[in-house]
């Protein structure tokens, strides 16, 4: 995978991935310690969400490593994780009309930027 190191899209992806890593670690800890009774705000098992959150945080770390080290599958992993995050908001809240969270907004932006970046890579 060729990288355009001076491209703002690449740097935006790196920043967004780092935000997602931090966010998933924080939310995983929030479920573990049940900060602010977070378990009562979701309709699925908070334990399942905690385990998935930790797993997704690790996968975001892998995607960050892949992006920095120019691995071909890294951008596809980022796209998958962004979609997983978006769908996860609907599942966690248990309805179609969800409350829009910062996590959801960042996941949508990450998806858009990742798709733009992948398109740029294919054009090279």
Buried (B, 14 or more C-beta within 10 A) or exposed (E): BEBEEEEEBBEBBEEBBEBBBEBBBEBBEBBBEEEEEBBEEBEEEBEEBBBBBBEBBEBBBBBBEBBEEEBEEBBBBBBBBBBBBBEBBEBBBEEEEBEEEEBBEBBBBBBEBBBBBBEBBEEE
